[in-house]
Amino acid sequence: MSITAINVRNQFRGKVKEIIEGPVVSEIDVETPSGLIVTSVITTRSVKELKLTVGKDVIALVKSTEVSIATL
């Protein structure tokens, strides 16, 4: 399943690997089937409303207006 009702082209399926819950915002790590970790910072209220738990199947939607790259 892919979400097409919004303008986000970069979608990563995965499972919630870790939730670091704070009083206002929480950090959510999503692991894709290939092992890539995508991290999102969302409100703790949203964590509760979405009923996020470790192991839950989710889609990480990535939309960025800028991607910076530096050389090593």
Biopython code that builds the backbone (N, CA, C, O; Angstrom):
import numpy as np
from Bio.PDB.StructureBuilder import StructureBuilder

atoms = [
    (1, "MET", "N", (0.844, -1.186, 0.000)),
    (1, "MET", "CA", (0.000, 0.000, 0.000)),
    (1, "MET", "C", (0.879, 1.235, 0.000)),
    (1, "MET", "O", (1.885, 1.296, 0.707)),
    (2, "SER", "N", (0.498, 2.197, -0.783)),
    (2, "SER", "CA", (1.192, 3.464, -0.770)),
    (2, "SER", "C", (0.180, 4.580, -0.631)),
    (2, "SER", "O", (-0.952, 4.473, -1.103)),
    (3, "ILE", "N", (0.589, 5.629, 0.006)),
    (3, "ILE", "CA", (-0.311, 6.757, 0.235)),
    (3, "ILE", "C", (-0.135, 7.721, -0.927)),
    (3, "ILE", "O", (0.962, 8.234, -1.148)),
    (4, "THR", "N", (-1.202, 7.971, -1.667)),
    (4, "THR", "CA", (-1.108, 8.845, -2.834)),
    (4, "THR", "C", (-1.938, 10.107, -2.693)),
    (4, "THR", "O", (-1.919, 10.953, -3.587)),
    (5, "ALA", "N", (-2.658, 10.255, -1.609)),
    (5, "ALA", "CA", (-3.537, 11.407, -1.442)),
    (5, "ALA", "C", (-2.776, 12.650, -0.998)),
    (5, "ALA", "O", (-3.359, 13.731, -0.910)),
    (6, "ILE", "N", (-1.497, 12.513, -0.721)),
    (6, "ILE", "CA", (-0.687, 13.664, -0.335)),
    (6, "ILE", "C", (0.518, 13.752, -1.253)),
    (6, "ILE", "O", (0.870, 12.778, -1.918)),
    (7, "ASN", "N", (1.147, 14.907, -1.291)),
    (7, "ASN", "CA", (2.250, 15.139, -2.215)),
    (7, "ASN", "C", (3.585, 14.771, -1.564)),
    (7, "ASN", "O", (4.421, 15.640, -1.318)),
    (8, "VAL", "N", (3.776, 13.506, -1.292)),
    (8, "VAL", "CA", (5.041, 13.025, -0.743)),
    (8, "VAL", "C", (5.478, 11.840, -1.584)),
    (8, "VAL", "O", (4.803, 10.811, -1.613)),
    (9, "ARG", "N", (6.587, 11.978, -2.257)),
    (9, "ARG", "CA", (7.037, 10.920, -3.152)),
    (9, "ARG", "C", (7.943, 9.914, -2.468)),
    (9, "ARG", "O", (7.987, 8.754, -2.878)),
    (10, "ASN", "N", (8.657, 10.318, -1.451)),
    (10, "ASN", "CA", (9.584, 9.426, -0.766)),
    (10, "ASN", "C", (8.877, 8.746, 0.401)),
    (10, "ASN", "O", (8.621, 9.359, 1.437)),
    (11, "GLN", "N", (8.570, 7.474, 0.209)),
    (11, "GLN", "CA", (7.842, 6.708, 1.213)),
    (11, "GLN", "C", (8.662, 5.467, 1.554)),
    (11, "GLN", "O", (9.098, 4.735, 0.666)),
    (12, "PHE", "N", (8.866, 5.243, 2.842)),
    (12, "PHE", "CA", (9.626, 4.090, 3.300)),
    (12, "PHE", "C", (8.746, 3.243, 4.201)),
    (12, "PHE", "O", (8.335, 3.692, 5.271)),
    (13, "ARG", "N", (8.454, 2.022, 3.778)),
    (13, "ARG", "CA", (7.743, 1.091, 4.654)),
    (13, "ARG", "C", (8.709, 0.592, 5.712)),
    (13, "ARG", "O", (9.912, 0.476, 5.478)),
    (14, "GLY", "N", (8.163, 0.305, 6.865)),
    (14, "GLY", "CA", (9.012, -0.255, 7.903)),
    (14, "GLY", "C", (8.234, -0.564, 9.159)),
    (14, "GLY", "O", (7.006, -0.491, 9.205)),
    (15, "LYS", "N", (8.995, -0.912, 10.173)),
    (15, "LYS", "CA", (8.425, -1.182, 11.491)),
    (15, "LYS", "C", (9.050, -0.230, 12.483)),
    (15, "LYS", "O", (10.227, 0.113, 12.371)),
    (16, "VAL", "N", (8.259, 0.199, 13.458)),
    (16, "VAL", "CA", (8.793, 1.043, 14.513)),
    (16, "VAL", "C", (9.809, 0.213, 15.293)),
    (16, "VAL", "O", (9.484, -0.837, 15.849)),
    (17, "LYS", "N", (11.041, 0.708, 15.321)),
    (17, "LYS", "CA", (12.112, -0.003, 16.024)),
    (17, "LYS", "C", (12.270, 0.509, 17.448)),
    (17, "LYS", "O", (12.492, -0.267, 18.377)),
    (18, "GLU", "N", (12.152, 1.832, 17.611)),
    (18, "GLU", "CA", (12.345, 2.425, 18.934)),
    (18, "GLU", "C", (11.543, 3.705, 19.046)),
    (18, "GLU", "O", (11.383, 4.441, 18.072)),
    (19, "ILE", "N", (11.041, 3.963, 20.243)),
    (19, "ILE", "CA", (10.343, 5.213, 20.550)),
    (19, "ILE", "C", (11.010, 5.808, 21.777)),
    (19, "ILE", "O", (11.040, 5.188, 22.840)),
    (20, "ILE", "N", (11.545, 7.010, 21.627)),
    (20, "ILE", "CA", (12.092, 7.744, 22.772)),
    (20, "ILE", "C", (11.106, 8.862, 23.056)),
    (20, "ILE", "O", (11.091, 9.892, 22.382)),
    (21, "GLU", "N", (10.282, 8.634, 24.073)),
    (21, "GLU", "CA", (9.179, 9.549, 24.350)),
    (21, "GLU", "C", (9.611, 10.658, 25.299)),
    (21, "GLU", "O", (10.176, 10.397, 26.361)),
    (22, "GLY", "N", (9.339, 11.891, 24.907)),
    (22, "GLY", "CA", (9.597, 13.048, 25.746)),
    (22, "GLY", "C", (8.289, 13.676, 26.165)),
    (22, "GLY", "O", (7.223, 13.242, 25.728)),
    (23, "PRO", "N", (8.356, 14.694, 27.009)),
    (23, "PRO", "CA", (7.121, 15.319, 27.480)),
    (23, "PRO", "C", (6.361, 16.054, 26.371)),
    (23, "PRO", "O", (5.134, 16.148, 26.424)),
    (24, "VAL", "N", (7.069, 16.569, 25.379)),
    (24, "VAL", "CA", (6.414, 17.323, 24.308)),
    (24, "VAL", "C", (6.627, 16.665, 22.952)),
    (24, "VAL", "O", (5.677, 16.523, 22.182)),
    (25, "VAL", "N", (7.849, 16.263, 22.647)),
    (25, "VAL", "CA", (8.153, 15.607, 21.376)),
    (25, "VAL", "C", (8.787, 14.256, 21.636)),
    (25, "VAL", "O", (9.379, 14.020, 22.688)),
    (26, "SER", "N", (8.652, 13.373, 20.657)),
    (26, "SER", "CA", (9.221, 12.028, 20.756)),
    (26, "SER", "C", (9.993, 11.722, 19.489)),
    (26, "SER", "O", (9.700, 12.256, 18.419)),
    (27, "GLU", "N", (11.000, 10.843, 19.627)),
    (27, "GLU", "CA", (11.816, 10.409, 18.504)),
    (27, "GLU", "C", (11.392, 8.988, 18.141)),
    (27, "GLU", "O", (11.366, 8.099, 18.992)),
    (28, "ILE", "N", (11.063, 8.789, 16.873)),
    (28, "ILE", "CA", (10.602, 7.494, 16.395)),
    (28, "ILE", "C", (11.603, 6.974, 15.377)),
    (28, "ILE", "O", (11.865, 7.639, 14.375)),
    (29, "ASP", "N", (12.170, 5.788, 15.620)),
    (29, "ASP", "CA", (13.046, 5.130, 14.655)),
    (29, "ASP", "C", (12.236, 4.073, 13.920)),
    (29, "ASP", "O", (11.603, 3.215, 14.536)),
    (30, "VAL", "N", (12.266, 4.148, 12.588)),
    (30, "VAL", "CA", (11.574, 3.188, 11.739)),
    (30, "VAL", "C", (12.639, 2.426, 10.959)),
    (30, "VAL", "O", (13.498, 3.031, 10.317)),
    (31, "GLU", "N", (12.581, 1.094, 11.017)),
    (31, "GLU", "CA", (13.529, 0.268, 10.279)),
    (31, "GLU", "C", (12.850, -0.297, 9.035)),
    (31, "GLU", "O", (11.807, -0.944, 9.127)),
    (32, "THR", "N", (13.455, -0.045, 7.865)),
    (32, "THR", "CA", (12.916, -0.546, 6.606)),
    (32, "THR", "C", (13.334, -2.006, 6.433)),
    (32, "THR", "O", (14.231, -2.474, 7.133)),
    (33, "PRO", "N", (12.699, -2.729, 5.512)),
    (33, "PRO", "CA", (13.079, -4.125, 5.276)),
    (33, "PRO", "C", (14.560, -4.303, 4.912)),
    (33, "PRO", "O", (15.140, -5.356, 5.176)),
    (34, "SER", "N", (15.172, -3.274, 4.305)),
    (34, "SER", "CA", (16.588, -3.367, 3.938)),
    (34, "SER", "C", (17.520, -2.984, 5.083)),
    (34, "SER", "O", (18.741, -3.026, 4.933)),
    (35, "GLY", "N", (16.947, -2.611, 6.225)),
    (35, "GLY", "CA", (17.768, -2.263, 7.386)),
    (35, "GLY", "C", (18.050, -0.784, 7.556)),
    (35, "GLY", "O", (18.708, -0.392, 8.520)),
    (36, "LEU", "N", (17.570, 0.050, 6.642)),
    (36, "LEU", "CA", (17.728, 1.494, 6.751)),
    (36, "LEU", "C", (16.909, 1.999, 7.933)),
    (36, "LEU", "O", (15.763, 1.588, 8.114)),
    (37, "ILE", "N", (17.485, 2.884, 8.735)),
    (37, "ILE", "CA", (16.760, 3.501, 9.849)),
    (37, "ILE", "C", (16.370, 4.914, 9.451)),
    (37, "ILE", "O", (17.226, 5.725, 9.096)),
    (38, "VAL", "N", (15.076, 5.208, 9.511)),
    (38, "VAL", "CA", (14.553, 6.545, 9.258)),
    (38, "VAL", "C", (14.035, 7.053, 10.593)),
    (38, "VAL", "O", (13.222, 6.395, 11.243)),
    (39, "THR", "N", (14.510, 8.229, 11.001)),
    (39, "THR", "CA", (14.127, 8.786, 12.295)),
    (39, "THR", "C", (13.235, 10.000, 12.095)),
    (39, "THR", "O", (13.503, 10.852, 11.247)),
    (40, "SER", "N", (12.181, 10.067, 12.881)),
    (40, "SER", "CA", (11.257, 11.183, 12.831)),
    (40, "SER", "C", (11.065, 11.743, 14.237)),
    (40, "SER", "O", (11.016, 10.995, 15.214)),
    (41, "VAL", "N", (10.958, 13.047, 14.324)),
    (41, "VAL", "CA", (10.621, 13.699, 15.592)),
    (41, "VAL", "C", (9.220, 14.260, 15.428)),
    (41, "VAL", "O", (8.983, 15.139, 14.600)),
    (42, "ILE", "N", (8.291, 13.743, 16.227)),
    (42, "ILE", "CA", (6.898, 14.187, 16.167)),
    (42, "ILE", "C", (6.422, 14.486, 17.580)),
    (42, "ILE", "O", (7.092, 14.139, 18.553)),
    (43, "THR", "N", (5.289, 15.116, 17.690)),
    (43, "THR", "CA", (4.776, 15.413, 19.018)),
    (43, "THR", "C", (4.404, 14.115, 19.741)),
    (43, "THR", "O", (3.979, 13.138, 19.124)),
    (44, "THR", "N", (4.571, 14.135, 21.032)),
    (44, "THR", "CA", (4.193, 12.977, 21.839)),
    (44, "THR", "C", (2.690, 12.740, 21.739)),
    (44, "THR", "O", (2.230, 11.600, 21.805)),
    (45, "ARG", "N", (1.947, 13.791, 21.584)),
    (45, "ARG", "CA", (0.496, 13.666, 21.392)),
    (45, "ARG", "C", (0.197, 12.848, 20.132)),
    (45, "ARG", "O", (-0.697, 12.002, 20.137)),
    (46, "SER", "N", (0.946, 13.101, 19.056)),
    (46, "SER", "CA", (0.750, 12.347, 17.818)),
    (46, "SER", "C", (1.115, 10.877, 17.995)),
    (46, "SER", "O", (0.465, 10.005, 17.419)),
    (47, "VAL", "N", (2.147, 10.594, 18.786)),
    (47, "VAL", "CA", (2.521, 9.204, 19.070)),
    (47, "VAL", "C", (1.330, 8.474, 19.679)),
    (47, "VAL", "O", (1.010, 7.348, 19.298)),
    (48, "LYS", "N", (0.686, 9.134, 20.626)),
    (48, "LYS", "CA", (-0.472, 8.520, 21.295)),
    (48, "LYS", "C", (-1.668, 8.400, 20.344)),
    (48, "LYS", "O", (-2.338, 7.368, 20.321)),
    (49, "GLU", "N", (-1.938, 9.447, 19.562)),
    (49, "GLU", "CA", (-3.077, 9.419, 18.643)),
    (49, "GLU", "C", (-2.908, 8.362, 17.550)),
    (49, "GLU", "O", (-3.883, 7.738, 17.129)),
    (50, "LEU", "N", (-1.668, 8.163, 17.092)),
    (50, "LEU", "CA", (-1.385, 7.156, 16.076)),
    (50, "LEU", "C", (-1.225, 5.754, 16.667)),
    (50, "LEU", "O", (-1.099, 4.765, 15.945)),
    (51, "LYS", "N", (-1.235, 5.701, 18.007)),
    (51, "LYS", "CA", (-1.068, 4.423, 18.727)),
    (51, "LYS", "C", (0.203, 3.700, 18.285)),
    (51, "LYS", "O", (0.203, 2.495, 18.030)),
    (52, "LEU", "N", (1.301, 4.487, 18.200)),
    (52, "LEU", "CA", (2.575, 3.905, 17.789)),
    (52, "LEU", "C", (3.156, 3.056, 18.907)),
    (52, "LEU", "O", (3.190, 3.467, 20.067)),
    (53, "THR", "N", (3.607, 1.878, 18.543)),
    (53, "THR", "CA", (4.276, 0.970, 19.469)),
    (53, "THR", "C", (5.419, 0.304, 18.716)),
    (53, "THR", "O", (5.400, 0.227, 17.487)),
    (54, "VAL", "N", (6.408, -0.173, 19.450)),
    (54, "VAL", "CA", (7.518, -0.889, 18.830)),
    (54, "VAL", "C", (6.960, -2.109, 18.097)),
    (54, "VAL", "O", (6.155, -2.862, 18.646)),
    (55, "GLY", "N", (7.399, -2.293, 16.849)),
    (55, "GLY", "CA", (6.949, -3.413, 16.043)),
    (55, "GLY", "C", (5.788, -3.099, 15.119)),
    (55, "GLY", "O", (5.460, -3.904, 14.247)),
    (56, "LYS", "N", (5.156, -1.941, 15.293)),
    (56, "LYS", "CA", (4.004, -1.578, 14.454)),
    (56, "LYS", "C", (4.472, -1.263, 13.034)),
    (56, "LYS", "O", (5.480, -0.582, 12.844)),
    (57, "ASP", "N", (3.738, -1.759, 12.040)),
    (57, "ASP", "CA", (4.015, -1.446, 10.638)),
    (57, "ASP", "C", (3.580, -0.018, 10.341)),
    (57, "ASP", "O", (2.464, 0.381, 10.672)),
    (58, "VAL", "N", (4.472, 0.750, 9.713)),
    (58, "VAL", "CA", (4.191, 2.149, 9.396)),
    (58, "VAL", "C", (4.793, 2.488, 8.035)),
    (58, "VAL", "O", (5.537, 1.696, 7.456)),
    (59, "ILE", "N", (4.466, 3.651, 7.547)),
    (59, "ILE", "CA", (5.119, 4.222, 6.369)),
    (59, "ILE", "C", (5.701, 5.559, 6.801)),
    (59, "ILE", "O", (4.985, 6.423, 7.306)),
    (60, "ALA", "N", (7.008, 5.724, 6.599)),
    (60, "ALA", "CA", (7.665, 7.005, 6.864)),
    (60, "ALA", "C", (7.589, 7.822, 5.582)),
    (60, "ALA", "O", (8.068, 7.393, 4.532)),
    (61, "LEU", "N", (6.993, 8.987, 5.675)),
    (61, "LEU", "CA", (6.826, 9.878, 4.526)),
    (61, "LEU", "C", (7.837, 11.006, 4.659)),
    (61, "LEU", "O", (7.837, 11.732, 5.654)),
    (62, "VAL", "N", (8.697, 11.154, 3.661)),
    (62, "VAL", "CA", (9.778, 12.139, 3.747)),
    (62, "VAL", "C", (9.555, 13.215, 2.701)),
    (62, "VAL", "O", (9.477, 12.930, 1.506)),
    (63, "LYS", "N", (9.455, 14.447, 3.156)),
    (63, "LYS", "CA", (9.341, 15.584, 2.249)),
    (63, "LYS", "C", (10.322, 16.643, 2.734)),
    (63, "LYS", "O", (10.274, 17.073, 3.886)),
    (64, "SER", "N", (11.189, 17.045, 1.860)),
    (64, "SER", "CA", (12.209, 18.000, 2.250)),
    (64, "SER", "C", (12.320, 19.084, 1.195)),
    (64, "SER", "O", (12.252, 18.805, -0.002)),
    (65, "THR", "N", (12.488, 20.298, 1.632)),
    (65, "THR", "CA", (12.700, 21.391, 0.684)),
    (65, "THR", "C", (14.186, 21.579, 0.403)),
    (65, "THR", "O", (14.558, 22.294, -0.527)),
    (66, "GLU", "N", (15.030, 20.943, 1.202)),
    (66, "GLU", "CA", (16.479, 21.093, 0.995)),
    (66, "GLU", "C", (17.198, 19.852, 1.493)),
    (66, "GLU", "O", (16.889, 19.330, 2.564)),
    (67, "VAL", "N", (18.150, 19.388, 0.714)),
    (67, "VAL", "CA", (19.057, 18.326, 1.139)),
    (67, "VAL", "C", (20.449, 18.848, 0.926)),
    (67, "VAL", "O", (20.830, 19.148, -0.206)),
    (68, "SER", "N", (21.226, 18.966, 1.993)),
    (68, "SER", "CA", (22.595, 19.466, 1.888)),
    (68, "SER", "C", (23.559, 18.289, 1.817)),
    (68, "SER", "O", (23.353, 17.264, 2.467)),
    (69, "ILE", "N", (24.616, 18.448, 1.019)),
    (69, "ILE", "CA", (25.640, 17.424, 0.883)),
    (69, "ILE", "C", (27.000, 18.083, 1.042)),
    (69, "ILE", "O", (27.264, 19.149, 0.485)),
    (70, "ALA", "N", (27.856, 17.427, 1.812)),
    (70, "ALA", "CA", (29.220, 17.902, 1.997)),
    (70, "ALA", "C", (30.182, 16.791, 1.596)),
    (70, "ALA", "O", (29.857, 15.607, 1.691)),
    (71, "THR", "N", (31.368, 17.189, 1.149)),
    (71, "THR", "CA", (32.368, 16.182, 0.802)),
    (71, "THR", "C", (33.142, 15.783, 2.042)),
    (71, "THR", "O", (33.239, 16.551, 2.999)),
    (72, "LEU", "N", (33.696, 14.572, 2.023)),
    (72, "LEU", "CA", (34.485, 14.060, 3.151)),
    (72, "LEU", "C", (35.953, 14.295, 2.914)),
    (72, "LEU", "O", (36.779, 13.933, 3.751)),
]
sb = StructureBuilder()
sb.init_structure("model")
sb.init_model(0)
sb.init_chain("A")
sb.init_seg("    ")
for serial, (resi, resn, name, xyz) in enumerate(atoms, 1):
    if name == "N":
        sb.init_residue(resn, " ", resi, " ")
    sb.init_atom(name, np.array(xyz, "f"), 0.0, 1.0, " ", f" {name:<3s}", serial, name[0])
structure = sb.get_structure()
